[in-house]
Amino acid sequence: MKPIRTRAASVVFIAGIALLGSVILSALPQHAAPRVPANEIVLAIDPARSKLDWTLGSTLHTVHGTFALKSGTIHLDPTNGKASGEIVADATSGKTDNDSRDKKMHKEVLESQRYPEVIFRPDRVEGAISTQGVFSAQVHGVFVLHGAEHELSLPVRAELSGNHWSGSGKFSVPFIDWGLKNPSNFLLRVNHAVEIETQLEGHLQSSPAK
């Protein structure tokens, strides 16, 4: 009978330890997954359906090029215009129709191996934001180029339709004034700003509850 009592006591002891552990765990703070505010619009960018074109004028000719988008998510609050998130372009993907020019651009101007991403982080929107339909607004934020942050405000036109959205915008980036190397020489003089045109598409991850 003694071994049976010993086993019974062990079971009771183990059960008590398990109960104590569950009580302690329930008392600890629980880290739930972050929740999207009910009044927030979350736009996910589809890089495969989005593009970024750029144009740089010079005394000899106008250079046209592209960059590929890597990723992007934008959070918008229609009630107060606050914005967050980021749009990321692949600096190493930049190209024109001239290989030698592209090599010089990546090595001497962009230094894309050292600074492989160009990022825009919005912080506010000026203008009415529609949860469905078309709207135009001014988006303010921080533009990260060549490892440095610069304030930038750009006009955008967006359309939200069901779970799909699209947007476009045109703006100038004064890359030489921002400290990047001037590629001009005694024969060629380039503009100090490059003109950017974006076409973005994606889906709505979240929209305000109705």
Secondary structure, DSSP 8 states (H G I E B T S, - for coil): -HHHHHHHHHHHHHHHHHHHHHHHHHHS---------TT-EEEEE-GGG-EEEEEE-BSS--EEEEEEEEEEEEEE-TTT-BEEEEEEEEEEEEE-S-HHHHHHIIIIII-TTTS-EEEEEEEEEES---SSEEEEEEEEEEEEETTEEEEEEEEEEEEEETTEEEEEEEEEE-TTTTT------SS--B-SSEEEEEEEEEEEEE----
